[in-house]
Amino acid sequence: YASLRFEGSDILKRAALTYQEPWIFGRPLDSQFTLAWSDRKNINQDTREVTYQTRKTSAAWGVEKKTDRLKTSLTYQFENVDNYNVKPEAQLSFEDSGRVLVSSLNPAVLWDRRDDPFNPAKGGIHGIVVKEALSELGSQADFTKATVQTSWFFSPKERVVFALSGRCGMAWPHRQTEVVPIHERFFLGGGTTVRGYTQDSVGPYSIDTAGERVPTGGSSMVQLNAELRVNSSGGVGMVLFSDAGNVWVDRRIRLDDLRASYGTGLRYQTPVGPLRIDYGQKIHRRPGESPGELHFNIGHAF
């Protein structure tokens, strides 16, 4: 199987060539080769000012083994990354700006017991992904990045779903690398993580000369989400939700230091997932912050 895909928007431009082969070395193992190019902007959604921009060319080859519900994979990835237009306030290290080669091994395990991947009502999905960048593989940045996620879905009655999700991540720099590169750090805030906050605004930040907050990202994060989904027979639904999470520069997770929100949203079901509109209200709003934010997206938040 082979595919060629192009994406283009004001924020992201991307092209990817993918080739998949269901057999390798005479065994039924799915293998995949991907050659990709992308140019992504990280912006302040209020001012539309670019915080940093990442141009990346990458090649990856991996194998995966699927059973009924379990998928395990191992991927080797080589990336030529150029972080540019980086605001000085967003940098934790001088290495955050400029070109860096990242060569990494990426093992992953995914256990999927959902009854429907697009609109689940029962079951759950759980996984762990690790990225190990090593100088022995030719990487200029040495770090380990691990992310764990679990989501559960319960349906106490027809067309009513209670959904829970938790995600935790941590990254460690090694050897001569003092700080994990900016494009690999954790960011939270926005319509797919902690609603009620603008994109990437949850977590550590600096103040620029105009008095605006500039997110710097961090080395650890926690994200918690809960939703009560009520669907009608006509494909229109309503959601009540509560989100919480935070990002920290160091590798210490503090559950007593979470930013939280609550809100409601509307859903319209489509074959590839719901169109959604959410309004999130901040809990314990801080000085200078808006009361909440409106989010538009496709697909469930988790």
C-alpha angles and dihedrals in degrees: 000000000000132000139178117203133185127189128183136180140133089272105033136033116180141165125185135181114199131186122185128191122187095206132053128176088354093301130113096252122137111232126187134190119195130186112187143172126193142169115197131181123210105205142181102247093209099050098020087227116150113248093185138333128218124203112188137180114188143173122198136178125184147157129219136189121209129196126174095294106352127083124184124182143175121200133182113208132186116193132186101201128187116187108193140159084041113168110231090233091060094056122099091175136017086245089069088082123060139023125329132172115222120193114180149163115226118195117183139178124197126183111190119187098157119132091219125019094207102039109012122190101171139024129028147252124227132177151156127211125189128190115196113187111191134184087216086068093049098267119150090202121056115204146128121224122186129181126185124190135178129181129183131193127197129180112197091176139004115295092006119105129179110201129190129183138177130185130183130180139179135179129197125196116215137205113338093359107098100180131023107253115267094246090056098047123103123260129180136188131082142071097315101041120022109001121208090051130084120252113298093349096123111090138024120353144167129223118241127210091271091056094252123139115247115196115228099185124222149233098251137034145171126202126186126183135179128182137180106204120195116185129191127214090252095064096257118119144175129220133200113196147174125197133186136174148121144200126225130198093221126052096260120111114210113191090187089062103062127135111223142190142176133201151130137259147185126236134198114191121231130171091263098044137291128312104228142196117190133181115198125194119206119238114219092006113207126225112284095020125119118245091246147321139248118227132195121194149138122248130016119304086244 
